[in-house]
C-alpha cells in the first residue's frame, strides 16, 4: 500500500484523493488555498459533486485523508492542478511547473510522479526536467513519471473514476508499469498502456472530437434560426437515420476540458489543425449569436427586465469554468448597464466576482418569482429544476431558449 500526495484539491484532485483514501491508502492532499485545506480537514467540501461530501467526511474522520498547504513525503505524487490557456489561446502550464518544482525537494528514489491534469504533448517529460533542474541531486536517483488523464463527467465523478477505462503512459516502460500497478488498486476499468506523449494526445483528441461535433450542432442552430426551422425537431428527425447522431446545440461550449483542450492541439500544430480551430471558433461565436438575440429583444419598447436561467457550464453542477452562460450574462450586463438582470443558479449561493461587480445583476434562486418578474427569459443551462417548471410559466414572456427546454426555434 503506497502513501499518496495529491497536489491540487479541486474538481478532480479532491474526488481522487477521497477515493484513494477510501481504499485504505494513506493520502495527503495539498492545496495552496488555506480555506480549501481547512474545509476538507473539517470534513466538508468546497465543490458540488454527488456522494463526495459523505466520502470526505468518512476518510477525514478515519485520518486516511489529511490536507495541507505544503507537499508531504509520499511514495506517489499525483498532480491535478489547473491547465488553462492564456489570452492568446496558448496553453498555460505554469501551475503544473509550479507543482513539479514544489514537490521536487520531497522526492526520493523510487517515487512515482503522475500527471493527471490535461496538458499539451510533452508536459510529462517537462515535469522530469523541471524536477531535476530544481533539485540536481535527484539526477542520480531513479524516479518514475507518467501521465494518466482524467476522463470523468461532473456529477458522476466518483463512479467514473472507478469504472472508466484509463489511459496510462509513462516516459519509459518502467514508469508505465509502476503507474499501472498503482491504478490497479482502485480502478475497475481497463488500464490501457501507452507512452506519455500518446496519453497526453489521447485526452486532447477525445475532447476535440466532441468539440467538433458540438460545433456542427451549434452552426446548424444558427442556420435554422435564419431559415425559420425548429432545430430541435430537425435534429430529432435527422437522428432517425441509422448512421446519424447529431448532438444538441447550446449557448456555446464550457468547462475546463472541451472549451480548452482543442487549443492545446492548435498550439502544437497551428497549420495542420484547421478543422479543430474552426470548431473552437464556431462554439465561441455561438455566445455572441445568443447575445445578439437577447439585445434585439431588448430594443423593443416596454422590454426592461431580464432573467437568465443558469450559470454553470452544464446541468446540475456548480462548475462555472469557461461557462458560456457566464460570458453571456457578463456581456449583457456590461453592454446594457440600465437593464436589471436577475440570475437563477440553484447550485451557488453567491454571485461570482465577475458578475458581482455589476450593479444591475443580482442572484435570485426563487425560480418562479424570478421568471414572473422578468420581460425576457434566457434559458442558458438545462438544470433539472428548470425542466420541471410548468409550461404556462413562459406565457407572455419573450424567451431565448438555448437548450430546447420549451422547444423554441433557437
Secondary structure, 3 states (H helix, E strand, C coil): CCCEEEECCCCCHHHHHHHHHHCCCCEEEECCCHHHHHHHHCCCCCCCCCCHHHHHHHHHHCCCEEEECCCCCCCEEEECCCCCECCCCCECCHHHHHHHHHHHCCCCCCCEEEECCCCCCCHHHHHHHHHHHHCHHHHHCCCEEEECCCCCCCCCHHHHHHHCCEEEEECCHHHHHHHHHHHCCCCCCCEEEEEHHHHHHHHHHHHHHHHHHHHHHHHHHHHHHHHCCCHHHHHHHHCCCCCCCCCCCCCCCCCCCHHHHHHHHHHHCCCCCHHHHHHHHHHHHHHHHHHHHHHHHHCCCCCCEEEEECCCCCCCCCCCCCCHHHHHHHHHHHHCCCCEEEEECCCCCCCCHHHHCCCCEEECCCHHHHHHCCCEEEECCCCHHHHCCCHHHHCCCEEEECCCCCCCCC
